[in-house]
Amino acid sequence: MAGAQPYPGDVEQMQALMAIEDLEVPDQAPELRGFYTPIGLDRPWALPSDVNEWDDLNALICVDVVPGSEYVRLECADQIEGRTTTWEVWGSQLQIRVIDPTTAGLVAEDEPFDSDTLLPHLPCGDPPFDIEPGGHGYMADLPPGFVITRERVDGFIRTLS
């Protein structure tokens, strides 16, 4: 991130890019493991997710999957084309971290929290888009841009003021 500035030490001056780590599930393609999705936020301290110049960037906000914390939150089944199709909804613990983009140093971190605490009553919903009728599939608990995740991050950032 050439051109990035050091963390300013003050949330009022922060210009951050937020990204959330995609939760790995058993059938995920290896090239997608450890992938982060940039998330746009309409906040005074947030840069747009499509920014391509880093001159104003002075903080990274990462929502990380806590290693080894993955678990099956729901086991689901539905009839697709007359065949019983099953899938698992996976959750994990997440942790919000604020990083200085010039040193990769940790500025602040939130306590880990379970992804299902954000959505305690979420039902199975629709099956994964790529599942074959009669097959078994997997899906992550929270899509990367989920609004509740954004609100959790916003709440954490306000505690840094």
MIGUSE-462695 format. One record per residue: residue in one letter; residue number from 1; x, y, z of N, C-alpha, C, O in turn. Coordinates in nm, 4 decimals, padded with zeros to 6 digits. Each point is the difference from the previous one (the first is absolute). Layout:
N
[r a NUM [X Y Z] [X Y Z] [X Y Z] [X Y Z]]
...
***
This chain:
161
[r m 1 [00.0833 -00.1173 00.0000] [-00.0833 00.1173 00.0000] [00.0879 00.1239 00.0000] [00.0003 00.0797 00.0938]]
[r a 2 [00.0732 -00.0671 -00.2012] [00.0906 00.1137 -00.0140] [-00.0775 00.1304 00.0119] [-00.1067 00.0162 -00.0591]]
[r g 3 [00.1610 00.0746 00.1349] [-00.0624 00.1305 00.0182] [-00.0828 00.0110 00.1259] [-00.0392 00.1103 00.0380]]
[r a 4 [00.0109 -00.2230 00.0287] [-00.0790 00.0036 00.1230] [00.0734 00.0789 00.1072] [00.1227 00.0099 -00.0010]]
[r q 5 [-00.1992 00.0457 00.0927] [00.0527 00.0803 00.1093] [-00.0058 -00.0795 00.1307] [-00.0771 -00.0954 00.0104]]
[r p 6 [00.1572 00.1331 00.0891] [-00.0078 -00.0670 00.1299] [-00.1338 00.0263 00.0693] [-00.0660 00.1004 -00.0268]]
[r y 7 [00.0271 -00.1904 00.1150] [-00.1221 00.0190 00.0786] [00.0120 00.1312 00.0766] [00.1018 00.0243 00.0648]]
[r p 8 [-00.2054 00.0615 -00.0715] [00.0111 00.1342 00.0583] [-00.0131 00.0060 00.1518] [00.0316 00.1029 00.0597]]
[r g 9 [-00.0771 -00.2098 00.0038] [-00.0179 00.0027 00.1445] [-00.1304 00.0617 00.0444] [-00.0275 00.0070 00.1198]]
[r d 10 [-00.0534 00.0380 -00.2141] [-00.1262 00.0655 00.0302] [-00.1044 -00.0470 -00.1008] [00.0192 00.0146 -00.1207]]
[r v 11 [-00.1291 -00.0707 00.1697] [-00.1057 -00.0510 -00.0874] [-00.0563 00.1109 -00.0879] [-00.0411 -00.0259 -00.1131]]
[r e 12 [00.0387 00.1482 00.1630] [-00.0524 00.1123 -00.0774] [00.0808 00.0240 -00.1275] [-00.0529 00.0551 -00.0966]]
[r q 13 [00.1797 -00.0953 00.0947] [00.0857 00.0190 -00.1164] [00.0192 -00.1289 -00.0802] [00.0697 -00.0006 -00.1014]]
[r m 14 [-00.1306 -00.1062 00.1463] [00.0180 -00.1299 -00.0631] [-00.0677 -00.0046 -00.1372] [-00.1126 00.0471 -00.0161]]
[r q 15 [00.1815 -00.1037 -00.0811] [-00.0532 -00.0299 -00.1328] [00.0318 -00.1469 -00.0263] [00.1112 -00.0350 -00.0396]]
[r a 16 [-00.2107 -00.0497 00.0625] [00.0238 -00.1440 00.0034] [-00.0672 -00.0723 -00.1157] [-00.0999 00.0456 -00.0557]]
[r l 17 [00.1575 -00.1587 00.0221] [-00.0607 -00.0955 -00.0917] [-00.0366 -00.1217 00.0827] [00.0822 -00.0508 00.0763]]
[r m 18 [-00.2052 00.0036 -00.0910] [-00.0453 -00.1164 00.0755] [-00.0035 -00.1216 -00.0910] [-00.0383 00.0094 -00.1166]]
[r a 19 [00.0787 -00.1238 00.1710] [-00.0076 -00.1268 -00.0731] [-00.0367 -00.1099 00.0987] [00.0411 00.0030 00.1160]]
[r i 20 [-00.1191 -00.1007 -00.1634] [-00.0385 -00.1132 00.0836] [00.0539 -00.1279 -00.0627] [-00.0105 -00.0221 -00.1206]]
[r e 21 [00.0685 -00.0615 00.2064] [00.0543 -00.1277 -00.0457] [-00.1151 -00.0956 -00.0292] [-00.0904 -00.0162 00.0819]]
[r d 22 [00.0942 -00.0464 -00.1982] [-00.1032 -00.0969 -00.0352] [00.0176 -00.1256 00.0838] [00.1115 -00.0499 00.0152]]
[r l 23 [-00.2207 -00.0008 00.0389] [00.0025 -00.1222 00.0790] [00.0207 -00.1186 -00.0924] [-00.0723 -00.0164 -00.0983]]
[r e 24 [00.1701 -00.0655 00.1298] [00.0260 -00.1192 -00.0805] [-00.1002 -00.1095 00.0351] [-00.0328 -00.0214 00.1167]]
[r v 25 [-00.0143 -00.0466 -00.2190] [-00.0856 -00.1168 00.0185] [00.0672 -00.1172 -00.0706] [00.0850 00.0215 -00.0865]]
[r p 26 [-00.1215 -00.1468 00.1218] [00.0750 -00.1159 -00.0503] [00.0156 -00.0110 -00.1510] [00.1029 -00.0500 -00.0454]]
[r d 27 [-00.1991 00.0939 -00.0344] [00.0124 -00.0158 -00.1456] [00.0491 00.1256 -00.0710] [-00.0144 00.0127 -00.1216]]
[r q 28 [00.0721 00.0795 00.1972] [00.0453 00.1267 -00.0589] [00.1243 -00.0210 -00.0860] [00.0884 -00.0786 00.0341]]
[r a 29 [-00.0834 00.1488 -00.1440] [00.1166 -00.0071 -00.0882] [00.1245 00.0506 00.0743] [-00.0063 00.1022 00.0682]]
[r p 30 [00.1196 -00.1735 -00.0812] [00.1216 00.0397 00.0726] [00.0436 00.1433 -00.0264] [00.0538 00.0652 00.0896]]
[r e 31 [-00.0761 -00.0140 -00.2124] [00.0446 00.1364 -00.0304] [-00.0825 00.1059 00.0709] [00.0387 00.1168 00.0008]]
[r l 32 [-00.1519 -00.1541 00.0592] [-00.0831 00.0958 00.0725] [00.0247 -00.0016 00.1507] [-00.0581 00.0810 00.0722]]
[r r 33 [00.1413 -00.1698 -00.0243] [00.0266 -00.0069 00.1434] [00.0829 00.1195 00.0437] [00.0972 00.0378 -00.0655]]
[r g 34 [-00.1377 00.0214 00.1785] [00.0694 00.1166 00.0522] [-00.0282 00.1268 -00.0790] [00.0738 00.0978 00.0117]]
[r f 35 [-00.1795 -00.0980 -00.0920] [-00.0355 00.1134 -00.0842] [-00.0764 00.1040 00.0823] [-00.0855 -00.0353 00.0813]]
[r y 36 [00.1163 00.1624 -00.1026] [-00.0700 00.1099 00.0659] [-00.0815 00.0767 -00.1050] [00.0477 00.0263 -00.1104]]
[r t 37 [-00.1710 00.0087 00.1471] [-00.0867 00.0773 -00.0877] [-00.0073 00.1431 00.0525] [-00.0401 00.0217 00.1143]]
[r p 38 [00.0786 00.0774 -00.1973] [-00.0134 00.1403 00.0429] [-00.1482 00.0363 00.0147] [-00.0834 -00.0408 -00.0808]]
[r i 39 [00.0529 00.1174 00.1842] [-00.1379 00.0378 00.0297] [-00.0086 00.1524 00.0028] [00.0796 00.0662 00.0666]]
[r g 40 [-00.1754 -00.0118 -00.1384] [-00.0211 00.1441 00.0018] [-00.0880 00.0402 00.1178] [-00.0995 -00.0663 00.0293]]
[r l 41 [00.1349 00.1715 00.0358] [-00.0780 00.0536 00.1119] [-00.0227 00.1482 -00.0217] [00.0886 00.0718 -00.0463]]
[r d 42 [-00.2062 -00.0279 00.0796] [-00.0310 00.1428 -00.0081] [00.0211 00.0610 00.1381] [-00.0955 00.0321 00.0706]]
[r r 43 [00.2209 -00.0171 -00.0338] [00.0370 00.0572 00.1281] [00.1073 00.1059 -00.0233] [00.0746 -00.0100 -00.0974]]
[r p 44 [-00.0644 00.1111 00.1836] [00.1013 00.1048 -00.0202] [00.1426 -00.0546 -00.0027] [00.0865 00.0585 -00.0652]]
[r w 45 [-00.0601 -00.1691 00.1346] [00.1356 -00.0538 00.0093] [00.0315 -00.1050 -00.1067] [00.1100 -00.0551 -00.0004]]
[r a 46 [-00.2046 00.0260 -00.0907] [00.0181 -00.1094 -00.0948] [00.0290 00.0490 -00.1418] [-00.0649 00.0919 -00.0500]]
[r l 47 [00.1628 -00.1544 -00.0130] [00.0242 00.0218 -00.1422] [-00.0948 -00.0893 -00.0798] [-00.0417 -00.1041 00.0507]]
[r p 48 [00.0069 00.1407 -00.1721] [-00.0845 -00.0877 -00.0821] [00.0728 -00.1320 -00.0299] [00.1226 -00.0020 -00.0105]]
[r s 49 [-00.1977 -00.1075 -00.0031] [00.0627 -00.1308 -00.0223] [00.0667 -00.0102 -00.1362] [00.0834 -00.0883 -00.0202]]
[r d 50 [-00.1173 00.1755 -00.0737] [00.0589 -00.0065 -00.1336] [00.1159 00.0985 -00.0192] [00.0412 00.0270 -00.1128]]
[r v 51 [00.0103 00.0259 00.2228] [00.1105 00.0955 -00.0087] [00.1212 -00.0694 -00.0643] [00.0259 -00.1171 00.0276]]
[r n 52 [00.0471 00.1880 -00.1120] [00.1187 -00.0603 -00.0616] [00.1254 00.0837 00.0219] [00.1059 -00.0320 -00.0541]]
[r e 53 [-00.1164 00.1371 00.1317] [00.1162 00.0772 00.0415] [00.0005 00.0028 00.1522] [-00.1039 00.0189 00.0632]]
[r w 54 [00.2207 -00.0378 -00.0059] [00.0085 -00.0202 00.1449] [00.0532 00.1221 00.0740] [00.0363 -00.0120 00.1170]]
[r d 55 [-00.0301 00.1287 -00.1800] [00.0588 00.1175 00.0634] [-00.0710 00.0408 00.1291] [00.0645 00.0512 00.0916]]
[r d 56 [-00.1954 -00.0727 -00.0826] [-00.0750 00.0391 00.1196] [-00.0159 -00.1136 00.1002] [-00.0433 00.0231 00.1128]]
[r l 57 [00.0774 -00.1445 -00.1520] [-00.0181 -00.1170 00.0873] [00.0953 00.0075 00.1188] [00.1208 00.0161 -00.0173]]
[r n 58 [-00.1767 -00.0282 00.1399] [00.0862 -00.0025 00.1183] [-00.0443 -00.1065 00.1013] [00.0473 -00.0014 00.1137]]
[r a 59 [-00.1368 -00.0862 -00.1548] [-00.0406 -00.1104 00.0872] [-00.0678 -00.1087 -00.0838] [-00.0671 00.0279 -00.0994]]
[r l 60 [00.0867 -00.1504 00.1421] [-00.0724 -00.1139 -00.0553] [-00.0862 -00.0572 00.1110] [00.0465 -00.0181 00.1126]]
[r i 61 [-00.1708 -00.0101 -00.1440] [-00.0889 -00.0652 00.0962] [-00.0270 -00.1391 -00.0552] [-00.0626 -00.0155 -00.1048]]
[r c 62 [00.1100 -00.0844 00.1760] [-00.0158 -00.1386 -00.0439] [-00.0951 -00.0718 00.0944] [00.0134 00.0085 00.1221]]
[r v 63 [-00.1091 -00.0789 -00.1799] [-00.0853 -00.0903 00.0767] [00.0513 -00.1394 -00.0338] [-00.0257 -00.0528 -00.1081]]
[r d 64 [00.0987 -00.0056 00.2026] [00.0691 -00.1262 -00.0226] [-00.0761 -00.1175 00.0596] [-00.0652 00.0127 00.1037]]
[r v 65 [00.0742 -00.1265 -00.1702] [-00.0480 -00.1253 00.0556] [00.1066 -00.0474 00.0996] [00.1173 -00.0116 -00.0357]]
[r v 66 [-00.1573 -00.0156 00.1590] [00.0941 -00.0504 00.0999] [00.0373 -00.1430 -00.0401] [-00.0876 -00.0860 -00.0092]]
[r p 67 [00.2163 00.0598 -00.0146] [00.0406 -00.1334 -00.0461] [-00.0485 -00.1116 00.0937] [00.0109 00.0104 00.1221]]
[r g 68 [-00.0643 -00.1164 -00.1821] [-00.0449 -00.1163 00.0762] [-00.1359 00.0150 00.0656] [-00.0434 -00.0891 00.0731]]
[r s 69 [-00.0253 00.2011 -00.0980] [-00.1278 00.0238 00.0682] [-00.1211 -00.0372 -00.0846] [-00.1134 00.0205 00.0434]]
[r e 70 [00.1345 -00.0740 -00.1619] [-00.1096 -00.0318 -00.0899] [-00.0865 -00.1122 00.0581] [00.0509 -00.0908 00.0656]]
[r y 71 [-00.1806 00.0978 -00.0901] [-00.0920 -00.1029 00.0491] [-00.1237 -00.0040 -00.0890] [-00.0311 00.0970 -00.0692]]
[r v 72 [-00.0395 -00.2107 00.0718] [-00.1247 -00.0136 -00.0750] [-00.1110 00.0573 00.0860] [-00.0286 -00.0515 00.1080]]
[r r 73 [-00.0349 00.1598 -00.1565] [-00.1057 00.0662 00.0741] [-00.1361 -00.0626 -00.0271] [-00.0813 -00.0135 00.0914]]
[r l 74 [00.0562 -00.0243 -00.2145] [-00.1279 -00.0600 -00.0370] [00.0229 -00.1131 -00.0991] [00.0880 00.0076 -00.0857]]
[r e 75 [-00.1682 -00.1125 00.0986] [-00.0057 -00.1045 -00.1019] [-00.1360 00.0120 -00.0656] [-00.1026 -00.0028 00.0681]]
[r c 76 [00.1009 00.0161 -00.1995] [-00.1212 00.0338 -00.0726] [-00.0317 -00.1053 -00.1058] [00.0884 -00.0715 -00.0472]]
[r a 77 [-00.2157 00.0637 00.0111] [-00.0433 -00.0910 -00.1058] [-00.1213 00.0597 -00.0698] [-00.0806 00.0700 00.0612]]
[r d 78 [00.0691 -00.0990 -00.1901] [-00.1139 00.0457 -00.0789] [-00.0133 -00.0918 -00.1210] [00.0947 -00.0685 -00.0387]]
[r q 79 [-00.2115 00.0685 -00.0189] [-00.0243 -00.0765 -00.1223] [00.0334 00.0894 -00.1203] [-00.0580 00.1073 -00.0160]]
[r i 80 [00.1499 -00.1516 -00.0667] [00.0346 00.0702 -00.1226] [-00.0167 -00.0998 -00.1144] [00.0662 -00.1036 -00.0048]]
[r e 81 [-00.1548 00.1370 -00.0852] [-00.0331 -00.0869 -00.1121] [-00.0365 -00.1405 00.0492] [00.0383 -00.1001 -00.0606]]
[r g 82 [-00.1135 00.0946 00.1723] [-00.0484 -00.1265 00.0531] [00.1029 -00.0826 00.0743] [-00.0282 -00.1142 00.0364]]
[r r 83 [00.1469 00.1685 -00.0126] [00.1057 -00.0740 00.0700] [00.0384 00.0751 00.1273] [00.0095 00.1227 00.0008]]
[r t 84 [00.0122 -00.1981 00.1061] [00.0414 00.0619 00.1256] [00.1430 00.0509 -00.0147] [00.0926 -00.0753 -00.0301]]
[r t 85 [-00.0782 00.2037 00.0520] [00.1285 00.0674 -00.0125] [00.0356 00.0573 00.1369] [-00.0844 00.0614 00.0653]]
[r t 86 [00.2075 -00.0807 -00.0222] [00.0409 00.0450 00.1332] [00.1176 00.0976 -00.0111] [00.0783 -00.0044 -00.0949]]
[r w 87 [-00.0686 00.0916 00.1938] [00.1133 00.0907 00.0076] [00.0211 00.0425 00.1439] [-00.0902 -00.0071 00.0834]]
[r e 88 [00.2110 00.0512 -00.0572] [00.0385 00.0482 00.1320] [00.0253 00.1498 -00.0077] [00.0572 00.0495 -00.0971]]
[r v 89 [-00.1001 00.0218 00.2000] [00.0310 00.1426 00.0134] [00.1086 00.0104 00.1071] [-00.0219 -00.0364 00.1156]]
[r w 90 [00.1376 00.0858 -00.1549] [00.1147 00.0091 00.0899] [00.0109 00.1394 00.0605] [-00.0271 00.1001 -00.0664]]
[r g 91 [00.0668 -00.0951 00.1918] [00.0281 00.1245 00.0697] [00.1414 -00.0047 00.0551] [00.0718 -00.0984 -00.0177]]
[r s 92 [-00.0332 00.2052 00.0843] [00.1328 00.0065 00.0609] [00.0023 00.1148 00.0994] [-00.0951 00.0773 00.0112]]
[r q 93 [00.2049 -00.0684 00.0595] [00.0246 00.1205 00.0769] [00.0663 00.1011 -00.0925] [00.0808 -00.0360 -00.0856]]
[r l 94 [-00.1158 00.1618 00.1038] [00.0578 00.1095 -00.0771] [00.0678 00.0967 00.0955] [-00.0349 00.0070 00.1179]]
[r q 95 [00.1313 00.0669 -00.1688] [00.0668 00.1010 00.0810] [00.0313 00.1206 -00.0873] [00.0531 -00.0134 -00.1102]]
[r i 96 [-00.0865 00.1304 00.1609] [00.0265 00.1247 -00.0713] [00.1373 00.0510 00.0438] [00.0297 00.0087 00.1192]]
[r r 97 [00.0530 00.0247 -00.2179] [00.1329 00.0537 00.0278] [00.0217 00.1262 -00.0819] [-00.0389 00.0066 -00.1166]]
[r v 98 [00.1007 00.0929 00.1775] [00.0411 00.1222 -00.0697] [00.1515 -00.0090 -00.0155] [00.0732 -00.0186 00.0972]]
[r i 99 [-00.0280 00.0323 -00.2224] [00.1406 -00.0198 -00.0348] [00.0566 00.1283 -00.0607] [-00.0671 00.0676 -00.0779]]
[r d 100 [00.1915 -00.0348 00.1144] [00.0722 00.1108 -00.0646] [00.0498 -00.0515 -00.1348] [00.0764 -00.0965 -00.0034]]
[r p 101 [-00.1174 00.1583 -00.1086] [00.0369 -00.0538 -00.1313] [00.1477 00.0173 -00.0359] [00.0477 -00.0642 -00.0936]]
[r t 102 [00.0248 00.1484 00.1648] [00.1413 00.0210 -00.0332] [00.0913 -00.0979 00.0720] [00.1106 -00.0274 -00.0466]]
[r t 103 [-00.1556 -00.0253 00.1596] [00.0847 -00.0910 00.0776] [-00.0623 -00.1383 00.0180] [00.0676 -00.0932 00.0434]]
[r a 104 [-00.1952 00.0796 -00.0763] [-00.0790 -00.1212 00.0262] [-00.0132 -00.0254 00.1503] [-00.0334 -00.1105 00.0428]]
[r g 105 [00.0600 00.2140 00.0359] [-00.0111 -00.0107 00.1446] [-00.1451 00.0087 00.0465] [-00.0816 00.0712 -00.0585]]
[r l 106 [00.0519 -00.1447 00.1640] [-00.1336 -00.0003 00.0579] [-00.0224 00.1284 00.0799] [00.0782 00.0330 00.0891]]
[r v 107 [-00.1852 00.0389 -00.1218] [-00.0364 00.1227 00.0708] [-00.1000 -00.0314 00.1101] [00.0139 00.0487 00.1122]]
[r a 108 [-00.1150 -00.1299 -00.1434] [-00.1038 -00.0359 00.0973] [-00.0693 -00.1266 -00.0490] [-00.0008 -00.0297 -00.1195]]
[r e 109 [-00.0574 -00.0447 00.2140] [-00.0787 -00.1175 -00.0381] [-00.1155 -00.0172 00.0963] [00.0101 00.0300 00.1190]]
[r d 110 [-00.1194 -00.0789 -00.1732] [-00.1207 -00.0297 00.0762] [00.0136 -00.1413 00.0564] [00.0850 -00.0775 -00.0438]]
[r e 111 [-00.1694 00.0452 00.1408] [-00.0052 -00.1368 00.0493] [-00.0629 -00.0885 -00.1077] [-00.0910 00.0446 -00.0699]]
[r p 112 [00.1375 -00.1694 00.0551] [-00.0649 -00.0896 -00.0958] [-00.1484 -00.0188 00.0339] [-00.0394 00.0017 00.1166]]
[r f 113 [-00.0414 -00.0197 -00.2212] [-00.1429 -00.0224 00.0193] [-00.0467 -00.1020 -00.1028] [00.0569 -00.0108 -00.1086]]
[r d 114 [-00.1614 -00.0641 00.1440] [-00.0543 -00.1003 -00.0913] [-00.0818 00.0674 -00.1096] [-00.0771 00.0923 00.0266]]
[r s 115 [00.0945 -00.1388 -00.1489] [-00.0777 00.0559 -00.1104] [-00.1495 -00.0196 00.0233] [-00.0802 00.0824 -00.0438]]
[r d 116 [00.0420 -00.1892 00.1114] [-00.1439 -00.0219 00.0210] [-00.0590 00.0912 00.1071] [-00.1221 00.0044 00.0152]]
[r t 117 [00.2044 00.0679 00.0588] [-00.0565 00.0983 00.0930] [-00.0558 00.1188 -00.0767] [-00.0833 00.0744 00.0517]]
[r l 118 [00.1293 -00.0567 -00.1750] [-00.0533 00.1060 -00.0836] [-00.1344 -00.0398 -00.0601] [-00.0836 00.0856 -00.0291]]
[r l 119 [00.0632 -00.2166 00.0106] [-00.1208 -00.0512 -00.0646] [-00.0516 -00.1221 00.0760] [-00.0009 -00.1095 -00.0562]]
[r p 120 [-00.0417 00.1238 00.1809] [-00.0306 -00.1187 00.0802] [-00.1190 -00.0821 -00.0490] [-00.0101 -00.1180 00.0336]]
[r h 121 [-00.0791 00.1763 -00.1112] [-00.1182 -00.0747 -00.0433] [-00.0062 -00.0174 -00.1506] [-00.1074 -00.0247 -00.0548]]
[r l 122 [00.2202 00.0372 -00.0128] [00.0019 -00.0141 -00.1447] [-00.0333 -00.1443 -00.0382] [00.0678 -00.0922 00.0452]]
[r p 123 [-00.1707 00.0709 -00.1275] [-00.0331 -00.1349 -00.0442] [00.0952 -00.0467 -00.1100] [00.0919 00.0722 -00.0388]]
[r c 124 [-00.1149 -00.1926 -00.0104] [00.0855 -00.0552 -00.1048] [-00.0007 00.0851 -00.1256] [00.1042 00.0171 -00.0632]]
[r g 125 [-00.2193 00.0364 00.0258] [-00.0061 00.0805 -00.1216] [00.0123 -00.0863 -00.1243] [-00.0287 -00.1197 00.0027]]
[r d 126 [00.0714 00.1811 -00.1103] [00.0159 -00.0717 -00.1262] [00.1279 -00.0823 00.0014] [00.0969 00.0366 00.0665]]
[r p 127 [-00.0963 -00.1479 -00.1397] [00.1223 -00.0804 -00.0075] [00.1088 00.0728 -00.0774] [-00.0286 00.0965 -00.0708]]
[r p 128 [00.1534 -00.1418 00.0835] [00.1079 00.0605 -00.0788] [-00.0337 -00.0066 -00.1492] [-00.0604 -00.0966 -00.0465]]
[r f 129 [00.1001 00.2003 -00.0278] [-00.0379 00.0096 -00.1415] [00.0578 -00.1120 -00.0857] [-00.0572 -00.0334 -00.1037]]
[r d 130 [00.1696 -00.0253 00.1448] [00.0674 -00.0985 -00.0842] [-00.0279 -00.1449 00.0406] [00.0672 -00.0913 -00.0480]]
[r i 131 [-00.1642 00.0696 00.1348] [-00.0277 -00.1347 00.0482] [-00.0811 -00.0786 -00.1038] [-00.0915 00.0535 -00.0626]]
[r e 132 [00.1260 -00.1785 00.0463] [-00.0726 -00.0888 -00.0912] [-00.1196 -00.0601 00.0735] [00.0101 -00.0307 00.1188]]
[r p 133 [-00.1236 00.0133 -00.1879] [-00.1140 -00.0680 00.0640] [00.0430 -00.1361 00.0543] [00.0612 -00.0798 -00.0710]]
[r g 134 [-00.0940 00.0543 00.1977] [00.0399 -00.1246 00.0649] [00.1405 00.0032 00.0573] [00.0447 -00.0977 00.0601]]
[r g 135 [00.0252 00.2087 -00.0779] [00.1377 00.0105 00.0471] [00.0100 00.0583 00.1400] [-00.1007 00.0218 00.0673]]
[r h 136 [00.2234 00.0029 -00.0250] [00.0288 00.0596 00.1304] [00.0932 00.1179 -00.0245] [00.0946 -00.0102 -00.0782]]
[r g 137 [-00.1216 00.1229 00.1456] [00.0820 00.1189 -00.0197] [00.0233 00.0750 00.1289] [-00.0419 -00.0423 00.1077]]
[r y 138 [00.1098 00.1549 -00.1213] [00.0411 00.0812 00.1136] [-00.0198 00.1472 -00.0337] [00.0062 00.0403 -00.1162]]
[r m 139 [-00.0302 00.0386 00.2197] [-00.0035 00.1451 -00.0186] [00.0449 00.0687 00.1286] [-00.0121 -00.0552 00.1093]]
[r a 140 [00.0637 00.1752 -00.1246] [00.0459 00.0776 00.1150] [-00.1176 00.0713 00.0647] [-00.0992 00.0323 -00.0655]]
[r d 141 [00.1122 -00.0088 00.1940] [-00.1032 00.0627 00.0810] [-00.0320 00.1418 -00.0443] [-00.1169 00.0355 -00.0151]]
[r l 142 [00.2196 00.0456 -00.0058] [-00.0199 00.1418 -00.0290] [00.0597 00.0359 -00.1342] [00.1190 -00.0223 -00.0224]]
[r p 143 [-00.1988 00.0773 -00.0675] [00.0611 00.0531 -00.1221] [00.0888 00.1188 00.0366] [-00.0298 00.0714 00.0957]]
[r p 144 [00.1387 -00.0488 -00.1702] [00.0978 00.1009 00.0399] [-00.0549 00.1394 00.0264] [00.0467 00.0659 00.0929]]
[r g 145 [-00.1422 -00.0186 -00.1693] [-00.0469 00.1368 00.0182] [-00.1196 00.0130 00.0909] [-00.0678 00.1028 -00.0007]]
[r f 146 [00.0405 -00.2059 00.0792] [-00.1234 -00.0004 00.0770] [-00.0095 00.1227 00.0899] [00.0958 00.0345 00.0691]]
[r v 147 [-00.2103 00.0307 -00.0702] [-00.0186 00.1287 00.0673] [00.0246 -00.0097 00.1506] [00.0502 00.0953 00.0595]]
[r i 148 [-00.0841 -00.2079 00.0036] [00.0214 -00.0109 00.1444] [00.1490 -00.0030 00.0313] [00.0428 00.0549 00.1016]]
[r t 149 [00.0367 -00.1181 -00.1875] [00.1452 00.0015 00.0190] [00.0511 00.1431 -00.0086] [00.0842 00.0404 00.0802]]
[r r 150 [-00.1336 00.0362 -00.1758] [00.0400 00.1400 -00.0136] [-00.0334 00.0787 00.1260] [00.0802 00.0814 00.0457]]
[r e 151 [-00.1979 -00.1053 00.0101] [-00.0403 00.0712 00.1217] [00.0880 -00.0381 00.1178] [00.0332 00.0852 00.0825]]
[r r 152 [00.0048 -00.2114 -00.0737] [00.0894 -00.0438 00.1083] [00.1347 00.0719 -00.0118] [00.0554 00.0459 00.0999]]
[r v 153 [-00.0033 -00.0363 -00.2221] [00.1267 00.0711 -00.0222] [-00.0153 00.1468 00.0373] [00.0855 00.0561 00.0685]]
[r d 154 [-00.1933 00.0057 -00.1130] [-00.0224 00.1414 00.0300] [-00.0048 00.0224 00.1507] [00.0577 00.0965 00.0501]]
[r g 155 [-00.1252 -00.1836 00.0217] [-00.0057 00.0106 00.1462] [00.1359 -00.0114 00.0644] [00.0306 00.0734 00.0940]]
[r f 156 [00.0524 -00.1654 -00.1437] [00.1367 -00.0165 00.0540] [00.0828 00.1253 -00.0267] [00.0707 00.0479 00.0887]]
[r i 157 [-00.0790 00.0051 -00.2099] [00.0789 00.1197 -00.0340] [-00.0387 00.1161 00.0914] [00.0865 00.0773 00.0412]]
[r r 158 [-00.2145 -00.0641 -00.0093] [-00.0420 00.1094 00.0898] [00.0624 -00.0133 00.1387] [00.0178 00.1007 00.0684]]
[r t 159 [00.0162 -00.2228 -00.0249] [00.0625 -00.0170 00.1316] [00.1445 00.0499 00.0005] [00.0578 00.0212 00.1066]]
[r l 160 [00.0005 -00.0024 -00.2246] [00.1391 00.0455 -00.0085] [00.0118 00.1507 00.0158] [00.1103 00.0512 00.0193]]
[r s 161 [-00.2206 00.0202 -00.0272] [00.0020 00.1471 00.0088] [00.0477 00.0475 00.1352] [00.0076 00.1205 00.0239]]
***
